Amino acid sequence: MEDITFEEISRRLHAYQMPKVDCVAGILAGGLVPATLLAHQLKVLLVFLSINYRDENNNPRYDRPALLSTKGKLPSEGKVLLVDDVSVSGQTLQVAKEQLNGCQVSTLVLKGKADHVIFPEIENCVNWPWKVT
């Protein structure tokens, strides 16, 4: 398992050429910190989608990820950067994109598969600095 510091995450986010967006939408819970950092950095609206697929033991709870709630008014138009910490299959990002119908959505993850990946070289599991074990 790899350890990544807040400093390294912040450095990478600042160095990355971010797309121009009107809003950052974070997927809870993993996207909370990176979405907040990005919305602050980009000085744009921040909203959240609580989407759950796996339990605390990483086993699927549902047939597909389920939208549980939203925090803030989701935009119905404009450019949205959809943010999560990790995306393996893309299913959670897809469920979130369905909620942003009418928007131009690009995806960003720290690790995994998305339009924008901040740590593309990392394939192992990551010990994120905000995860308490």
C-alpha positions in Angstrom: 0.0 0.0 0.0 1.4 3.4 -1.0 1.3 6.4 1.3 0.6 9.8 -0.4 0.8 13.0 1.6 -1.5 16.0 1.4 1.5 18.0 0.2 2.0 15.7 -2.8 -1.7 15.7 -3.6 -1.8 19.5 -3.4 1.4 19.8 -5.5 0.0 17.5 -8.2 -3.4 19.3 -8.3 -1.7 22.7 -8.7 0.6 21.5 -11.4 -2.2 19.7 -13.4 -3.7 21.7 -16.3 -7.3 21.7 -15.1 -10.2 22.1 -17.5 -12.3 25.3 -17.3 -15.4 24.5 -15.3 -18.3 26.2 -13.6 -18.7 23.7 -10.8 -16.9 20.9 -9.0 -19.1 17.9 -8.0 -17.5 15.6 -5.5 -18.6 12.0 -5.0 -18.9 11.2 -1.3 -17.1 9.9 0.6 -13.8 9.4 -1.3 -14.2 12.6 -3.4 -14.8 14.9 -0.4 -11.3 16.1 0.1 -10.0 16.3 -3.5 -13.3 18.0 -4.7 -13.0 20.5 -1.9 -9.4 21.3 -2.7 -10.2 21.7 -6.4 -13.3 23.9 -5.9 -11.2 26.2 -3.7 -8.3 26.2 -6.1 -10.6 26.9 -9.1 -12.9 29.3 -7.2 -16.1 27.6 -8.4 -19.3 26.2 -6.9 -19.0 22.9 -5.0 -21.7 20.3 -4.7 -21.7 16.7 -3.6 -23.3 13.4 -4.6 -23.5 10.7 -2.0 -23.2 7.5 -4.0 -22.5 4.1 -2.4 -21.7 0.7 -3.9 -19.5 -1.2 -1.5 -19.6 -1.9 2.2 -16.8 -1.3 4.7 -15.2 -4.7 3.7 -15.2 -3.5 0.0 -18.0 -6.0 -1.0 -20.8 -4.8 -3.3 -24.0 -3.9 -1.5 -26.1 -3.3 -4.6 -26.3 -4.4 -8.2 -24.8 -1.0 -9.2 -23.8 2.1 -7.3 -26.8 3.9 -5.7 -27.4 7.6 -5.3 -28.2 8.2 -1.7 -28.4 12.0 -1.6 -27.1 15.3 -2.9 -25.6 18.2 -1.0 -26.2 21.5 -2.7 -28.2 22.2 -5.8 -26.8 20.2 -8.7 -26.4 22.3 -11.9 -28.5 21.5 -14.9 -26.1 23.2 -17.4 -22.6 24.3 -17.7 -19.2 22.6 -17.4 -18.8 20.3 -14.4 -15.7 18.6 -13.1 -16.8 15.3 -11.4 -14.3 14.3 -8.8 -13.6 11.1 -6.8 -10.6 9.6 -5.2 -10.5 6.3 -7.1 -12.3 4.8 -10.1 -11.8 1.2 -11.1 -14.8 0.3 -13.2 -16.3 3.7 -13.8 -19.7 2.7 -12.5 -19.9 5.3 -9.7 -18.8 8.0 -12.1 -21.5 6.9 -14.5 -24.3 7.1 -11.9 -23.1 10.6 -11.0 -23.0 11.7 -14.6 -26.6 10.6 -15.0 -27.5 13.1 -12.3 -25.8 15.9 -14.2 -27.8 15.4 -17.4 -27.6 18.6 -19.4 -24.1 19.5 -18.2 -20.8 19.0 -20.0 -19.1 16.6 -17.5 -15.5 15.7 -17.3 -14.2 13.3 -14.7 -11.1 13.5 -12.5 -9.8 11.0 -10.0 -6.6 10.8 -8.1 -6.1 7.2 -9.2 -7.7 4.9 -11.7 -9.7 5.6 -14.9 -11.2 9.0 -15.7 -10.7 11.8 -18.2 -8.1 13.3 -15.8 -6.0 11.2 -13.5 -3.7 12.9 -11.1 -1.6 9.8 -10.1 -1.6 7.7 -13.3 1.5 5.8 -12.3 0.0 4.3 -9.2 -1.6 0.9 -9.5 -1.5 -0.3 -5.9 -3.9 0.5 -3.1 -3.3 3.9 -1.6 -3.3 5.1 2.0 -4.9 8.5 1.6 -3.9 11.0 4.3 -7.6 11.6 5.2 -8.5 8.0 5.8 -8.5 7.0 9.4 -7.9 3.3 10.0 
